[in-house]
Structure formats: structure tokens, C-alpha cells
Amino acid sequence: MTTSRLTDRLGGLAYGGDYNPEQWDEEVWKEDEELMRRARVNLATVGVFSWALLEPEEGRYDFAWLDAQLDRLHAAGVAVDLATPTASPPPWFTLAHPDALPVTPEGNRLTHGSRDTYCLAAPAYRRACARIAAALAERYGDHPALALWHVHNEYVTLCWCEHTAAAFRVWLRERHGSLDALNEAWGTTFWSQRYGSWEQIQPPRATQWHHNPGQAVDFRRFWSDETLAAYREQRDAIRAHSDRPVTTNLMLPGYQNLDLWAFGREVDLVSVDHYPAAPGVDAAADTAFGADRARSFGGGVPWLLMEQGTNTVYAGDRILGKEPGEILRHSLGHIARGSEGALFFQWRQSRAGAEQWHSAMVPHAGPDSRIFREVTEVGAGVARLGELAGSTVRAEVAVLHDSDAWWAMDADGLPSAELDYHGTLRRAHRALWDARVTTDFAHPEHELSRYRLVIAPALFLLSDAGAENLRRYVEGGGTLLVQHFSGAVDQRMHSRLGGYPAAPLREALGVRVEEYRPLRRDEQAVLSDGSYGTAWSESLRTEGAEALAAYTDGMLTGSPALTRHRFGAGVGWYLSTRLDDTGYAALVERLLRESGAGPALPGLPPGVEAVTRHAPDGRRWHVLINHRDRAAPLPGPAHDLLTGGPADHLPAGGCAVLRAD
């Protein structure tokens, strides 16, 4: 099953979003039909939070209202992404099964009253989820409106209850095989933690001080696997009655405790929800970060933006609005990088409830508003891009991402609290985005030979297989940048002995790190090339590598900070500190030059984003987004799908989708 099935049914790219008609009356439904036609909506996500209506009491279903809605949408020419409602159990369920409510690490059981109040390890909850998924699939599996299945919503809840403890022990038996192997993996001889029976093992609940790091990382792995098993149960129940593709909406980057590579292998197409955390050009860069990750987790095939906000930027303690034109720029930012459309949460802004201030395609102000006018303009533009369906994006550069490395960096007792995993990945991606380079994400154990440049910004945990794979990549001709505090522990969270990083990787880098020396919060390490580092420094010695910059003060004076090592047919670089923004950007530009990687469309000025989509038959399209406050010339006149005419420049804040021929 592929995304072409979805776009074939839609006749082009998807446009629309979550639709919750149960919140409104028939008069509003009639207006919705007219407004959806105006906005060119062709896909609506239905039923995400409707469990209490669909199953008003255990085992009794009421599908009449959903029958009517699907028939109505189909008659209006709108296809349906039908969701299973399992992210929000109804009150009757939690009253009947209080043991299925989640328990915090401190031992407090949460109560009904929000969404996501469930324990995924609770048998009663899992049975109820599979039951309602099967009932929906049996009734609607071949409904003419149905284009896509949407399992759950943003799997997120972790739990530390007794159901979790029992499931965790089963998982540990399967992973480690024996108590002796588990005790060795977790290093339980330290602090007298050795386990003599499986029943003695508990989830890492609140405790006196640091948790055992091996136990903590295994618990995160367990929850990811448990979540994937819950998804598979619903997916398989659906597939027994329906041939439509099945997905679940992933939430990037660190909101969900999931191995997103594993989920990418199990869904029929990757779908994601993405909400920028900062306004302006930072939101554009964050859009590219989320879109490149989504494409990568699916193996490079087209994917789908399931949710975004029309006018929503979650910036810390407030919700900021978007500037005029950003709905189009953000939507195209995702489509440029492989999405088969642009959907929103939600169609009509709720008048009551916990998310009544979350923006929507039809805001509280109604259709006579800037937001809805932009929504209709974007819908018309997306409708003109149907020929992009099924095309893919190619990249010459990859940033390495591994959930194990993320979970390991969340462990207690590390030398510095400033080592932010996703922040470090974002920084590497942002430097490449600023250089107008399209970027993939890859796992350290993936085949990497197609990339000219690979950046490993945060591989604190690196498996033996990953270290050997990176060594082979460099030896085979690749350019690799490894950044500080990488390869320090193996897959069991055991420290690498004999110097860091892992031995095969040390060979490719030509360095040996002897000592980690975190910096004070206000401290800078000045380097010999004029740049400076913050947060972190290391004492290392070269073992074949060339020192390109050195520390200039303190005990590290003269010690290498940035090195380069020619190994086999490739080059391994090592950076032992967190460079300032200017220095880091300069390093990335140098790596791009020396590796031969570059922008998809050279010659454009800074601030103009360009990504190329490739069709199997050789056709190409350049998607361009001008983030500047002034016009930008194009390399030559070309046909713009958005306007239907020729284009030779991009206005300030403007966009174009150019046929490459």
C-alpha cells in the first residue's frame, strides 16, 4: 500500500484537515459544505475524539450519526480519513476500568478529564481499542468516501503502573534472555542493585536519586515497542476488513517516546503533525526540519502532513499568530520536501473545550476573515500541484538520528545538563538549511554511501554496528563530521574503555578523546581560528588526524579542538566543542565545499529556500519560497504552477513551483 493510492483517490494532493461535525448543528454543516468547496477541501479527518458518541456504553455502538456524515461528505466530493477514537477514552470506560488510568512515576493515578488518560499496557484498554477499530473497519471498510485510516492520535502517554511493570518484565525477558544477562547489561553490581528474580524488577519510578541508566533506557525502548504493538493491533483489525492505507499521526520531534524509524516501517505512509515553536524565519527552518525527518522515517517515499495550525505558533507560554502569507509558505515547505498535501487541525475553530483557542481553517471570526481568505488561496494553489503527486526528494547530505542516543542523553548523571539532543540535531539541520541544502535524516546503521556528507551531531550512545558502519562509510569515500560527546557508551549504556569514541570510529577519525571537560554556563573556549566554543570541551590527542583549530587557554592550551583525518577514500572530521553560530556555519559551509554537496538550485540568494521533487519518469519541479523582505531574481524564466504563467522573480515572501523543463 502506498501514498499513490491516496492521491489517486483524491485526484491530486490532499487539502483539508480534522473535521468535527459532532460539535455543530445542521445549519453549520450546510455552511461547511459551501465553505469546503470554496477552499478546495478534498480530505477531512473524522472521528478522532468521538469514542463517547460511537460507543456510548461498553459494547453498544451508535454509527447512525457517522453514517450520515460520511455520506454527506462523499456527496460533497470530500474524501475521509477515518480515525479510531482511542486517544480519548469515554467516561464509562475509565469508571469501569480504573486500573487502565495512567500512573505517574511518583505513584499517583491520574483521573479522567483530559485526553490521553490511558495506560497502553492495560489489557482492558487494548481490548477496547482493538474492538472499536474492528467495528469501524467492518462497517466502513469499503465506504466510497474512505481514502485513509488514521489509528489513534499522537501516541504519547507513558505509565508506571502494575500493568506496565508486568509488561516491562515480559519485554526484558525477551530482550535479555536471562537475569544474568540483564544484570550484566544494567551493571547492577553498582549500588547493590543485582536482581535475583524477575518479580523484583520495577519500572524506573520516582526514587531517591539517580536511576540506573541501563534500566532507564530499556524502559524507554520498552514503551516504544509497546506503543508499536498497540498500533499494530488496531492496524491489523482494520486490515481484516479494508484495503485502504493505514497510518497514525506522529508528532515531531520529541513529543512522543517513539522509535520513529520503527514506526516508519509499519505504517502504510508516514503522517506527521507539525507546529513551529518560534515565529518568522525560525518557523520556516523548523518546518523544513520536521518535513525532512518525516520523509526520512518513511524511507524517502512521499508522506503526509496530517496537522498544522493555520495561525498557531506555540512559543513557550503563549500562542503567537502567523504573518500574512505564512500559511502558504509553511504548507509549501512541507510539500516541497515530499508531503502529498497539507492538512490542518482543524476545519472549524471550536467554540468550547480545551482547545478552543487553537486556530482553524474557519476561525471564530468566520469566513469573512484574513485567515479563511488565505486558506482558500492556499487551497487553490495546492489544487494546481496535482502533477507533483508521487514524486520524491533526493538529498546528498544526512544528519544522523537514533532514538537510543536521544533516550541515553536523557539519563541521569551525565556531565552536563546543557546537552540537548533534539536541540543539537536542529542546530545541525539549521546550518544546512541556511546553506540552502536539502537534508535527509539517517540512522547510524543505515546504508550511507549515497551521501556525500554525513553529520553526527549527538551520538552519545553508538552501537558497535553503528560505529563499524560509520568507519566503512568514511573508508568508502564519504565525508563524516562527528561532534563532541559521541560514541561514549555502547548500546547497553556501558562506557567505552580505552578512550572515546568507539574504537572503529576512532580509527576513521584519527583521534582519541581522553577526558571530557564541560564548561561553565558563562564560559567560552576561544579557539586558534578565532571561533569559540561553549558548554563543552574535550582533551584529545591526534592519532593520524590533522588539527585545524586548537584551544588557546587553560589546561587545554594547544590541544586540538577541530580535526580532519583522511581515511581510505574519505575524510573523518571531529569537533570537540559546541561552536558559536558563526563558526559552526562556516564549518558546515567548508564541509559542503570539500565534499562536493550543494544546493538543489544554485545561484539563489540567501533566504530563498529551494527543494526539487523528482518524478519516476524524469520530470522535476523546483519549489521555491522567498523568506526575505525583498524580491529575489530567478535563474531564468520558468512555468509556475501556482500562477499558471511564467515567472522570472519571487516577490518578497512569495512562492513558486517551477517545472524544471
Secondary structure, 3 states (H helix, E strand, C coil): CCHHHHHHHHCCCEEEEEECHHHCCHHHHHHHHHHHHHHCCCEEEECCCCHHHHCCECCECCCHHHHHHHHHHHHCCCEEEEECCCCCCCHHHHHHCHHHCCECCCCCECCCCCCCCCCCCCHHHHHHHHHHHHHHHHHHCCCCCEEEEECCCCCCCCCCCHHHHHHHHHHHHHHHCCHHHHHHHHCCCHHHCCCCCHHHCCCCCCCCCCCCHHHHHHHHHHHHHHHHHHHHHHHHHHHCCCCCCEECEEECCCCCCCCHHHHHHHCCCCEEECCCCCCCHHHHHHHHHHHHHHHHHCCCCCEEEEECCCCCEEECCEEECCCCCHHHHHHHHHHHCCEEEEEECCCECCCCCCCCCCCCCECCCCCCCHHHHHHHHHHHHHHCCHHHCCCEECCCEEEECCHHHHHHHCCCCCCCCCCCHHHHHHHHHHHHHHCCCCEEEECCCCCCCCCCEEEECCCCECCHHHHHHHHHHHHCCCEEEEECCCCCECCCCCECCCCECCHHHHHHHCEEEEEECCCCCCCEEEECCCCEEECCCEEEEECCCEEEEEECCHHHCCCEEEEEEEECCEEEEEECCEECHHHHHHHHHHHHHHHCCCCCCCCCCCCEEEEEEECCCCCEEEEEEECCCCCEEEEEEEEECCCCEEEEEECCCCEEEEECC
